Amino acid sequence: MFMLPELPYAYDALVPTISADTLHLHHDKHHAAYVKTLNELLAEKGGETPESLEAVIRDAARGGGKLFNNAAQAWNHGFFWGAMSPKSDQAEGDLRAAIKASFGDAAALGEALVKEGAAHFGSGWVWLVSDRAGKLSIKSTHDAHNMVAEADATPLLVCDLWEHSYYLDYKNDRKAYLEAWFKELPNWSLAASQLRAATGTGEGWRYPAPNGQDSSSTSRAA
Ligand code: FE
């Protein structure tokens, strides 16, 4: 059974960029529902407990469908919570150099992310990703799709483009949400450790393993 990880900060920690009401709904209702449905689908399917959510996503990616959608949405939200931080820091060191080489500077990266996310049609996610060589790019994916089954794309950051992530706070103005998000919330420490993982030094972010196998995470049953 997969767990719903606790938010890594208080519900009001991202105010005013994201309200406590939005975080309560988004985490306690939307993310929780994906985890609940995922567990129900796995129980219906029977068989052994999967070793990881990443393995479920890779297996289900070929077939698509409900199991893939719920597994990937559970993963995407877990990563999204970690990709935000209440303290606004900056990209430094190797990450800063990679941003410079790939975009010019952080402002240009932000413009590319906002442009891609605002132009994305319908629900989905906008990602900052790195290939194995440390070349960064912006990608958007539809609905639940993510980078877990991609051979050479490690996510550094992600921003949720589903309306439930911004409608209470920004109504239909997705661009304003994206601009505020990029200015205030990216967790550059996570992005830096993901870049190390992409280029072969270190472990990438993983969703908490099922049945509380990952004792380092604080989780509760969904
Ligand atoms: Fe969402």
Residues whose N, C-alpha, C, O or C-beta is under 5 A from the ligand:
A	BS01	FE	D160 W162 S165
